[in-house]
Structure formats: structure tokens, C-alpha cells
Amino acid sequence: MQPQGDIALIGLAVMGQNLILNMNDHGFTVVAYNRTVSKVDDFLANEAKGTRVVGAHSIPELVAALKKPRRVMLMVKAGAPVDEFIDQLLPHLEAGDIVIDGGNSLFTDTNRRVASLAARGIHFIGTGVSGGEEGARRGPSIMPGGSSAAWPHVKPIFQGIAAKVEGGAPCCDWVGEGGAGHYVKMIHNGIEYGDMQLIGEAYHLMRDALGMTADEMHAVFSAWNEGELDSFLVEITRDILKFKDTDGQPLVDKILDTAGQKGTGKWTVVNAAELAQPVTLIAEAVFSRCVSAMKEERVKAARKLKGPRPAIRGDRAKFVEDIRYALYASKIVSYAQGYMLLRAAAAEYRWNLNYGGIALMWRGGCIIRSRFLIRIKEAYDGNPKLANLLLDDYFRGEIKKCQKGWRNVVSMAAKKGIPVPAFSTALSFFDGYRTARLPANLLQAQRDYFGAHTYERIDQPRGQFFHTNWTGHGGRVSSSTYNA
């Protein structure tokens, strides 16, 4: 029998099933396989009934059903399961075939797999796929990287099933070599952490400082979603606040305040530290989830550690507007930091990243999709070498509009004892970035005093280092200068 499959997909969890159905809708014949083979038959008898989807009950059967070059996409848990399936596939593949990892893999693992499979003549693609269950079914954001020779063979499928935005542009394009695709997905997820934390802090202020009900907050988020904060996460926050439990009470009020995480936010923060990029807002978002997990300890601490009462009196509508300013300005800082990290990674790993193109890929289908992203695309299309998003004329003007309200919210939260770590760190970063002379001169003097680590002088050219015998009884030998 002549092979019919355009692509195979391994992994029939929700994302895998929906991607298969999406591909089928766009005219591609997909071969479906799962480690638990009974899931293949269940899928064909139910969700995929009446489609062109082909079921496979073994790896050899899967490979035999594919047209050449064979394209096999893995939608399995990151880490060892990806390597295990690659090992199972390799004996049945030949030079020119393509393996695709669509999970949330760490980009360094993708670098390793690209090199390892290339040595055997196999092309490897590591691609971020964002949008959750609905995105996978109706059009996700897809961020492919890896072996560039494989891109022409998967481009029609990926761009066909991806979300479309203005003018029918697909939210999918080639990102770069090696682990670039998974890296961009990692940054997407880090920004997602930040966006969710910022929205949570806005909710916290309205709930605890202003005493607003879920229905009142639903109205606020509904209004916000009609303006510059229009986004998927604001939209679902609006819907969550309206949703009632079986007793008619807001369901959100009954959910335990401990947040989980799968690791991509942490990866972003670790990589930011490695590349010496101050991605402070995503870091605070990650650590805020860690604090939330300390539920029992927080309950005990709340009985013993007293602070001011959180209630804020005065013009409630005005303070809600200030919260909107704080949310919007902090969001700008979050994306500015994310793009700083992308630029540093491009330099470190020698990737040629299209920053405007990345904003377009995030414009639709993914979790951080928002109206705001078109402005980022315009900024980088206008100046591909833009050093920082905060220096773009549009965003500089937006920050200027927000500053007074943003500062009021952060200062009022501090006075009232309401934690707003993401709002606060965003403002601190903004103030640090716009400060021409920071106190690091004293820090360098301290380092030279106790460790002879040397310093540069403002009256001498950059790159010349000096050491002072601060005590009068130290030596003349200085430590070598380096940046860790």
C-alpha cells in the first residue's frame, strides 16, 4: 500500500489530539500514535471519527505509513520521554527524514538533539506551540527552530494550522538554528508568568484594598479588555470573575491560593542570570508562586506578623484607574525585559532573531496574545536595532502617561501592606534604567577594599582598572578582573 501520511504525531493528550484534528481540517493526512495503544483506537472511534486520520499501533507501522521525507512530531512530556521516542524512531528513519519536538523542551536539550540527529543525517526541529487546548484546535502560535533544511518541508503544515492575524498573516515563521524556537517559547512562557502575576496584583488590590466584589471586578476587566489592555489573559480573567459555583457564589473565591508551575518560568530566570540580564519582573512572578506555595506557613505568619490595615479610602474609581496605569506600564517593562533577554541570547548563541516577527508570532493563538503586541512589532520593524523597548517613542509616551498613577499604586500598596512585587520591581527597574549614575561606585570600592577586585575611574578611559591600598597596610597586588 502506498504511504498516505503527510505527518505523524506521537502523543494523544489534549494538545496532540487537537493538533491532529487541526491538521486534518487543513487537508493534511495525519498518522496518530500513542505509547498506550488503546488510546489510538479510542481517538479514531470518537474525536477523529469520520476524518482522514490514520491510526498506527507501532513505531514501524507509523513510519511505513508516511510519505518521504518522513515527518514525525512528538507531543510528549519534555525531558527523557523525548529522547526515548527518538531512540525508538531512529532505527526506522533514513537520511533526510524529520523529527519534530512540539513540547516545552529546554532549548539546550534541543541544541543537543539537533547536533546528534544531524550526525545521522536526520533533521530535527524544536518548536514552541502555544495556545492551550483551544489554540491547538483552532490555530496556535508556532515557533519553530532547529535544522533549517527541514523548514520547507514543514512550513505548509505549520503555517496552515497556525493562528492568523491582520491580512491573514500566520502566527508562525522560522525562528532560527538549534534551540532558537524553544528558546523563544521559553521567553513567551516567562512573559506569561509576568502577565499573570501583574493581573493577580491588580485583582488583589481591588479585592483587599478597595473591597470590590467579583462582579464589580468583572465589570472593570471587561472595560479594560476594550482598550490597550485587550488580551487573552485579561479576557479570561473577566470571564473567571463572572463564573459562579453551584451555590451561586463566585467560584474564584473558593480556589486555594497556591499556584503551580512547570518550570519554563524558572528556566527563563536562570538563563537571564547566566546572560547577566536583569529580567526582574519574571523573577518576581516565579518567586511569588513559590511564596504562594507556602500556604500553611503564611497562615501561621498572618496571626503573628502584623501590619497596616489594607483598606484604602477615597475615590475608588480614581484608584482603579491608577491600577490600570500600573498594570499597563508594568506590562511594558515586562516585555522590554523579555526582549532584552532575546537580544542577549541572539548575541550569545549567534541567532539571527527577527524581533518584530516574534511579536507577530505572539499576536494570535498564544496565551500572551494581545493588541499590545502589534505596537511591539511596529517598534522593531521601524528600528530592528532598538536597544530597549522603553526607548521607542510610542512606549516612552505611554510610560509617561502612566507614571503618576503607577507610582501612586506602588506607594499606596507599600503603605497598606499589600504585596505587589511585580508592580514594584517594574517601577524599580524603570527608575534604575533611567538613572545615569547609580551607587555601584560604592559597591566597587567595597569590593576593592575587601578583595582587591579593582575598579574603573570616571576620569580615565573605560577598560583601565585600578586598585587602592585602602587601609595603608594592604599589598599592591590586585585580583584579576572578570564578570561572572
N, C-alpha and C positions, 0 to 999 in steps of 0.2 A: 504493500500500500504506500502511495506517495505521501511523504510528510506534509502535513497541513498547517502545523502550528507556526504562528509568527513570533511568539514569545511564550516562554513557560514562566509560571510564578509558583514558588515554593513558600508555603505558609498561609494557611486558610483561617487566620484570625480575622477580626473585623476589617482591618486595613487591607489585608491581602484579598479577601473576598470582594470588597468594594472596588479595588483597583482592577480586578479581573472583569467585573461587570462593566466598569467604565470603559475598559479597553474593548470589550465586546460591543458596547454601544457605538463605538467609533470604527467598527468594521474589522477589528483585529481578532484573529483566532488564537485563543489562549489555552495553553495546556496547564492544568491545575494539578498540584501535588501537595501532599501533607505527610509529615512523618507518621501521624496516626492516620492510616489509610482509610479508615471508615469515614473520616471527615470528607474525603473526596466524594464518596458516593452520596453522603448526606447533602453536600453542596449541590451536586448535579441534580439530585431529586427535588431540591427545594429552591434556594435562591437562584441557581443557574438553570433551572428547568426552562426548556424552550429556547436556549441560547446556543451559540456555536462552541461553547466551552468544551474542551476535551479533557477527560479525566485520565490521570496516569497513576498506576499503583506501584511503580518502582522507578528508580532513577534511570535504568536502561530504557524503560518504556517511555519515560518523559523525553529523553534525548532523541530517541528514534522517531518521535512524533514531530520534531522541529525541522523547519527549513534551515538551510545554511545561508550565512553563518548563524549558528545556533545562538539564541539569546535566552538566558536563564536569569530570572530576577528572584532574589531572596528577600522575603519579608518575614524574617525571624529575629529572635532576640539578639541584641548586639553581643559581641564577645566570642566565646568559644563555639556557640552554635553556628556562627557564620563560617568559621574555619572548618568545622566538622562537615558541613554541607559542601564546601568547596572540595574537601578531600574526597567526598563521595562522588562528586561530579567529574573530577579531573580524569579518571581512567576512561571516561566515555566521551570526552571532548577532544577536539583537534585544533590545530593552529588556526587562528582567525575567529574562533568562537568567542562569545562574550558572556561574562558573568557580571551580574549587577547586584549590588547590595543596597537595598532601599530602606534599611533600618537606621536607627540612630547610633551608628558606629562612631567611635573616636577616630578623628582624622589621621592620627599616627598609625592606627591599625590599617586604615585604607592605604596609606603610603606603602606599608609593608606588603599588603596584598597585591597592589598594582605591580610592584617590582617582582614579587615572587611568581605571579602568573605570567608576566611578560617574559620571564626566562624560559617559559614553556610554550611561548607563542600564543597565549590566551590573553585577550583584552579584559580589563577589569574596570568597572565603573562603580564608584561610590556616590550615591545620590541621596540628598536630603529630600524627604517627602513630607509636606506639612499641610494640615487642613483637617486632621482628625477623620472621623467616620464619614461625615457629610462631604468633606473636601475630597476624600479618596473616591467617593461615588460620583460626585458631580463636577469635580475639577479641582485638583490640589495645586499647590505651588511645588515645583520640582526643581532641584538644584544639583545637576549632575557634574561630576568631575572624575578624573582618572585618566584612562588611556584615550587620548584624543582621536586615535584611529577608529575607535568604536562609536564615536558620536554620530556620524552619518547614518549608522545602522539602527540607532535607537531614536534619533531625532524625530521622525514622523510619528512614532508611537507616543513619546513623551509630550511633544508639543500638541499632539492631537487630543490627549486626555487632560492636559493642564487647564487650569482656570484661564479665562480670557478677560482682558480689561479693555480700556478705551481703544477703539479701532480694531478690535479682535486680536490684539497682541497677546500671545501666550505667556503665562507666568512661568516660563521655563526657558533657559538658554544655557549654553555651555559655560561653566564657571572657570575651570582651569585644570591643570595637571594634578596628578597624585590625589591627595586628600582634600583638595580645594572645595569640592562640593559638600562634603561632610563638615568641613570647617565652617562654611557659610551657614549651613543648617545649625551648627552649634551656636554661632552668634545669634541667629534667629531665635533659638530657644533661650539664650541668655537674655535677650531683649524682652522676650515673652515673660520671663521671670520678673524683670523690672516693671513692665507694664502692669502685670497683675498685682505686684506689691503697691505700686502707686495708686491704683484703683482701690485697693484694700484700705490704704491710708485715708483716702477721700471718704470712703464709706465709714471708717472708724470715727473720723471727726464729725461727720453728720449724725451718726448714731449716738455717740457718747458725749460729744461736746454740745451738740445742738438738740439732742433728744428727739431726732426725727424718726418717724415710723418707716417701715419698709415701703409702704405705699407712697409716702412722701418722697423717699429717696428714689423710688421707681420713676416718679414724675421728673425728678432732677436729671437722672441719667437718660431719660427719654429726650429731654430738651438738649442735653449735651450731645447726644448722638445725631443731632441735626446740624451741628456746627463743625468747628475744626477738630473736635474730638471724635467725630464719626469713625467708628472702628468696630471690628467684630467683638473685641473684649468688652467695650462699653455697651454694645448691643446686647450681649448675653447677660451682662450684669443687670441691665434694665429688666430683662425677662426673668432672671433669678429672683429679683426683689419683688416681683409681682406674683410669683408662684406660691400657691397655698397648699399646705398639708391637708390631710383628710379631715382635720378638725377645723379647717378654715383659717388657721394661723399661718403666718409666713414660714415656709419650710427652712429658709436660710437661718432663722433664729434657733433652729433645733439641731444644726450641724455643729459637731465638735470642732473647736478652733485649733486643730493641729493639722498642719499642711505637710503633704508628702512631696518627694522629689525623686527623679530617676537618674540624676547625675549630670545632665548636659549643662545646667547652670553652674555646677561646681567645676566642670571641665573648663568652662569659659573663664571663670575666676582664676583657676590655676594657670591657664595659658596666659592670661593677662599679666599675672605676676612674673611668669617666665620671660615675657616680652617687655616688661617694665612699663606697662600701660595702666594708668590709674582708672580702671573701669569700676569705680567705687559704687555706682548705683546697683549694678547687677550683683556685686559682692554683698551689699546690704540686703538685697532681696533674698539671696541664698541664706545668709545668716539669720534673717527674720524667720525663714521657715524652720531653721534649727531652733530658734527661741520658741517658736510655736509648739514644737515637739516636746518641750519641757513642761507639759501641761500640769502634772501633779506638783512639780516644784514651784511653778508660778502661782498655783492656788494657795500653797502654803506661804509663799513670799508675800502675797497680797494681804494676808492677815497681819503681817509684821512690819512690812515696809510701807510707811505712809507718805503720801504726797498731797498736792493740792487737789481740790475737787475739780473734776473735768468740765463742769457746766460753763458754757460761755453765754453771757447775757448780751443784749443789744440787738442790733439789726441783723436778724438771721439771714435774710435774703442777700445782704451785702457780704456776709461771711461765706455763704455758699458760692457766691461769685468769686471770692478770693480763693476758695478751694479749687475752683475751675482753673483759675490762673496758675495756681501752684501745680496742678496736675499737668497742664499743658506745657509749662516751662520745664518741669522736671522730665517730661517725656522727650522734649527736645534735647536736653542734656543726655538722657539715656541713649538716644540714637547717635548723638555726637560721640559719646564714648565707644559705642559699638563700632562705629566707622573708624575711630582711631585705632581700634584693635585690628580691624580688617586691613588698614593701611600698613600697620606694623607687621602683620603676618605676611602680607604680599611682599614686603621687603625681605623678611627673614627667610621665607620659603620659596622666593622667586616665582611668585604667581603674578600673572597679569590680570588683576581683577577689574571688572567693569562696575564701578560703584553705582552709577545710575541704573545699569542693567540689573543689579542686585535689588535695588529698590523696586524696580518693575516686577521682578520675580515675587517680591513680597506684597505687591499691590493687591493681589487677589488670591483666593484659595487658602492661604495660610492663616495661622492663628493671630499673627500681628497685623493682618491686612487692615488698612485704614486709608482714609482720604489724605491724611498727613504725608504718606509716602510719595505721592506724586510731586510734592514740593521738594523732597529729597532728591528724586530723580532729576528734577529741573535744576537743582543746585549743582549736582555733579555733571550733568550734561553741559551746563554753562561753563563750568570750571572743573575739568577732570582732576586737576592737581590741587583742589581745595584742601587746605591743611586741616581745617576743622569746620564742621557744620555750623558752629556758633559764629564763624566769621562770614558766612553767607549773608548778603544784605537782607533777604527776606527773614531768615531766622533771627538775625540780630534785632530787626524791628519787632518781631513777635516777642522776644525775650524782654525788650524794653517795655512793651505794653503790659507784660505780666509781672514785672518786678515788684511793684508795690504790694500787690495782693499776695504774691508768693512769700515775700518777707514777713508779711503780717501773719500768714498762716503758720510759718515755721516758728516765729517768735511766740505766738499765742499758744501753740501746741506745747512749747517748752514751759511756758508759764503755768499751763494747766496740767502738765504731767502726762500728756498723751503722746505715745511714741510715734514719730513719723520719720523713721530712719532714712527712707528713700527720698522724701521731700528735702530733708535736712542735708543729706550728703550731696544731692544735686546742687543745692544752693552753695554749699561749701566748695564744691568743685568749680562752679561758675566763678565764685569770688577768687579762688586760688588761681584760676586760669587767666583772669583779667588783672591780676596783681603783678606789677613789673618787678617788685623787689620783695621776696619772701624771706622769712627768718632762717633760711637754710645756711646763711653765712655763719650764724652762731653754731649751728649743728656741725658744720665743717671744722670750726675752731675747736669744738669739743672733741671731735674725732681725732684731730691732730694732736690735741693735748694728751689724751689718754692712750692713743695708739700710733702716733706719728703717721697718720694716714694722708697727710698733706692737704693743701687747698690751692685754689686758683685765686688771683687777685684782680680786682676791677680796674687797676691801673696798669695791668700787664696783659699781653695777648693771651687769648684762650689757648689751652693746651700746655701752658707752663705751670708747673706745680712747685709749691713752696712748703717748707717745714720750719716751724718755730720752736725754739727751746723755751717753752712757756715757764718752766719752773727755775731755770738757771742752773739746774744740775742734771738735766737730761742730756742725751747724746745728740750728735749731728746726723745720725743715720735715720732715714725715714722708711716707712713701709712702702711697698710698691703700690701704685695706683691702679685700680681696676673697678669696673662696675659689675656687680653680681646680678 
